[in-house]
Amino acid sequence: MGRAAVFDVDGTLVDTNHLHVVTWWEAFRQAGHEVPMHAVHRAVGLGSTDLIAHLLGDDRDKSRDEELSAAHKALYGQYFDRLPAFRDAGRLLRHLHQDGWTVVLATSAGGAELSALRRAIDADDAIADTASADDVDQGKPAPEPVEHALGLVGVPAERAVFVGDTVWDMRAGSRAGVRCVGVLCGGIPRADLEKARASEIYDDPADLLASLADSPLA
């Protein structure tokens, strides 16, 4: 039976969380909403509709959700040709692949955005499959993205580890019955990840790669 290393992408493998903060903040501003950047940061990792609902509430004008999402996509899309992967992100995935792990991505990104992220990581030879926002009905913190990722590669939850940078990642992985590993490079405090049931926490992909022998991915 194989084993799967499931990875979130934004804020985990690619340094994009603060780009999302700024572009969501600007999309909200253009639509007449004052949303503090720190609040946007805590919501990054949710799918677009869930992020808007989390920040604006259920009493918002839901008919404008698509407009807000489109504005964010247009603003964020300006960075597609220069998204920066975290140091050793690609090396980490290749090392795990060579060690016999099946590497699969579970991300809220889809379409052109996901393609840009994969170009930034530059490790397609190590990635077996991807569960994207286009593939599931419910995004994180629901378990569906992680469950779908495991289904794609035929690995049970007890044979998998999920690596992410947000509370939403940890909740999704925990609900899917997968051991969760947190990274701090997305900007979420260690205490928040621990509270959300991260079993181990590392600074970034480079730190995880250097610590693999003593990690859940040993």
C-alpha positions as CSV (number, residue, x, y, z in Angstrom):
1,M,0.0,0.0,0.0
2,G,1.3,3.4,-0.9
3,R,1.6,6.6,1.2
4,A,0.6,10.1,0.2
5,A,2.1,13.5,0.9
6,V,-0.7,16.0,0.3
7,F,0.2,19.6,0.0
8,D,-1.6,22.9,0.1
9,V,0.0,25.3,-2.4
10,D,-0.7,29.0,-1.6
11,G,1.4,30.0,1.4
12,T,2.7,26.5,1.8
13,L,4.8,26.0,-1.4
14,V,4.4,29.4,-3.0
15,D,4.8,32.8,-1.3
16,T,1.4,34.2,-2.4
17,N,-0.7,34.8,0.8
18,H,0.2,38.5,1.0
19,L,-0.5,39.0,-2.7
20,H,-4.0,37.5,-2.0
21,V,-4.4,39.9,0.9
22,V,-3.6,43.0,-1.1
23,T,-5.7,41.9,-4.2
24,W,-8.7,40.9,-2.1
25,W,-8.4,44.1,-0.1
26,E,-8.4,46.1,-3.3
27,A,-11.4,44.1,-4.8
28,F,-13.4,44.8,-1.6
29,R,-12.3,48.5,-1.7
30,Q,-13.4,48.9,-5.3
31,A,-16.8,47.4,-4.4
32,G,-17.2,49.9,-1.5
33,H,-16.3,47.6,1.4
34,E,-13.8,48.5,4.1
35,V,-12.2,45.2,5.2
36,P,-9.0,45.3,7.3
37,M,-6.0,43.5,5.8
38,H,-5.4,41.5,8.9
39,A,-9.0,40.1,8.6
40,V,-8.4,39.2,4.9
41,H,-5.1,37.5,5.9
42,R,-6.9,35.2,8.3
43,A,-9.4,34.3,5.6
44,V,-6.9,33.4,2.9
45,G,-7.1,29.7,2.2
46,L,-10.9,29.7,1.9
47,G,-12.5,29.4,-1.5
48,S,-13.6,32.7,-3.0
49,T,-17.3,32.4,-2.0
50,D,-16.5,31.2,1.5
51,L,-13.9,34.0,1.9
52,I,-16.4,36.6,0.9
53,A,-19.1,35.2,3.2
54,H,-16.6,35.0,6.1
55,L,-15.6,38.6,5.7
56,L,-18.9,40.3,4.7
57,G,-21.4,38.0,6.5
58,D,-24.6,36.3,5.3
59,D,-26.5,39.6,5.1
60,R,-24.3,40.9,2.3
61,D,-25.7,41.4,-1.3
62,K,-24.8,37.9,-2.6
63,S,-25.5,39.0,-6.1
64,R,-22.2,40.8,-6.1
65,D,-20.1,37.8,-5.0
66,E,-19.2,36.9,-8.6
67,E,-18.2,40.5,-9.3
68,L,-15.9,40.6,-6.2
69,S,-14.3,37.2,-7.1
70,A,-13.7,38.4,-10.7
71,A,-12.1,41.6,-9.5
72,H,-9.8,39.6,-7.2
73,K,-8.9,37.2,-10.1
74,A,-8.1,40.1,-12.4
75,L,-5.9,41.8,-9.8
76,Y,-4.1,38.7,-8.7
77,G,-3.7,37.6,-12.3
78,Q,-1.2,40.4,-12.9
79,Y,1.3,38.4,-10.8
80,F,1.0,35.1,-12.6
81,D,4.3,35.4,-14.5
82,R,6.3,36.0,-11.3
83,L,4.8,34.1,-8.4
84,P,7.7,33.1,-6.1
85,A,8.0,29.6,-4.8
86,F,9.4,29.2,-1.3
87,R,13.0,28.1,-1.1
88,D,13.4,24.3,-1.6
89,A,9.7,23.8,-2.3
90,G,10.4,21.9,-5.5
91,R,13.3,20.0,-4.0
92,L,11.0,18.9,-1.1
93,L,8.5,17.5,-3.4
94,R,11.1,15.7,-5.5
95,H,12.8,14.3,-2.4
96,L,9.5,12.9,-1.2
97,H,8.7,11.4,-4.6
98,Q,12.1,9.7,-4.7
99,D,11.5,8.4,-1.2
100,G,8.4,6.6,-2.4
101,W,5.7,9.1,-1.3
102,T,2.9,9.9,-3.8
103,V,2.8,13.7,-3.9
104,V,-0.6,15.3,-4.5
105,L,-1.7,18.9,-4.3
106,A,-5.0,20.0,-2.6
107,T,-5.6,23.7,-3.3
108,S,-8.4,26.3,-3.5
109,A,-6.8,27.5,-6.7
110,G,-7.9,26.3,-10.1
111,G,-7.6,27.1,-13.8
112,A,-4.9,29.6,-14.9
113,E,-4.1,30.4,-11.3
114,L,-3.2,26.7,-10.5
115,S,-1.1,26.5,-13.7
116,A,0.8,29.6,-12.6
117,L,1.4,28.1,-9.2
118,R,2.7,24.8,-10.6
119,R,5.0,26.7,-12.9
120,A,6.4,28.5,-9.9
121,I,7.0,25.2,-8.0
122,D,8.6,23.7,-11.1
123,A,8.3,20.1,-9.8
124,D,5.6,18.6,-12.1
125,D,7.7,15.4,-12.4
126,A,7.2,14.8,-8.7
127,I,3.4,15.6,-8.6
128,A,1.1,12.7,-9.2
129,D,-2.1,14.6,-9.2
130,T,-4.0,17.7,-8.1
131,A,-7.3,18.3,-6.4
132,S,-8.3,21.8,-7.2
133,A,-11.2,24.1,-6.5
134,D,-12.7,23.0,-9.8
135,D,-13.1,19.4,-8.6
136,V,-15.0,19.8,-5.3
137,D,-18.3,21.2,-4.1
138,Q,-17.0,22.4,-0.8
139,G,-13.6,23.9,-0.1
140,K,-11.5,23.9,3.0
141,P,-12.2,23.7,6.0
142,A,-14.5,21.0,4.7
143,P,-12.6,17.7,4.3
144,E,-13.6,17.2,0.7
145,P,-10.4,18.7,-1.0
146,V,-8.2,16.4,1.1
147,E,-10.5,13.4,0.6
148,H,-10.6,14.0,-3.1
149,A,-6.8,14.3,-3.3
150,L,-6.5,10.9,-1.5
151,G,-9.1,9.4,-3.8
152,L,-7.2,10.5,-6.9
153,V,-4.1,8.5,-5.8
154,G,-5.9,5.6,-4.0
155,V,-4.3,6.1,-0.6
156,P,-6.3,5.9,2.7
157,A,-6.2,8.7,5.2
158,E,-4.2,6.7,7.7
159,R,-1.4,6.4,5.1
160,A,-1.3,10.1,4.4
161,V,0.2,13.4,5.7
162,F,-1.3,16.8,4.8
163,V,1.0,19.9,4.8
164,G,-0.6,23.3,4.9
165,D,-0.2,26.8,6.3
166,T,-3.6,27.9,7.5
167,V,-6.1,27.0,10.1
168,W,-8.5,26.0,7.3
169,D,-5.9,23.5,6.0
170,M,-5.5,21.9,9.5
171,R,-9.2,21.6,10.0
172,A,-9.7,20.1,6.5
173,G,-7.0,17.6,7.0
174,S,-8.1,16.7,10.5
175,R,-11.7,16.2,9.4
176,A,-10.4,13.9,6.6
177,G,-8.6,11.8,9.2
178,V,-5.2,12.7,8.0
179,R,-2.2,13.7,10.1
180,C,-1.5,17.4,9.6
181,V,1.8,19.3,9.5
182,G,1.8,23.1,9.6
183,V,4.3,25.6,8.1
184,L,4.6,29.2,9.3
185,C,5.6,30.8,6.0
186,G,2.0,31.7,5.2
187,G,2.0,34.1,8.2
188,I,-0.4,32.3,10.5
189,P,0.8,32.1,14.2
190,R,2.1,28.8,15.5
191,A,-0.5,28.8,18.3
192,D,-3.4,29.0,15.8
193,L,-2.0,26.1,13.9
194,E,-1.5,24.0,17.0
195,K,-5.0,24.8,18.2
196,A,-6.3,23.6,14.8
197,R,-4.5,20.2,15.4
198,A,-1.2,20.5,13.5
199,S,0.9,17.6,14.9
200,E,4.2,19.3,13.9
201,I,5.1,22.7,12.7
202,Y,8.0,23.9,10.5
203,D,9.2,27.3,9.3
204,D,8.8,26.6,5.6
205,P,9.5,24.0,3.0
206,A,13.3,24.3,3.4
207,D,13.0,23.7,7.1
208,L,10.8,20.7,6.5
209,L,13.2,19.3,4.0
210,A,16.1,19.7,6.4
211,S,14.1,18.0,9.1
212,L,12.6,15.2,7.1
213,A,14.3,12.4,9.0
214,D,12.5,13.4,12.2
215,S,9.3,14.5,10.7
216,P,5.9,12.7,10.0
217,L,7.2,12.4,6.4
218,A,10.2,10.3,7.4
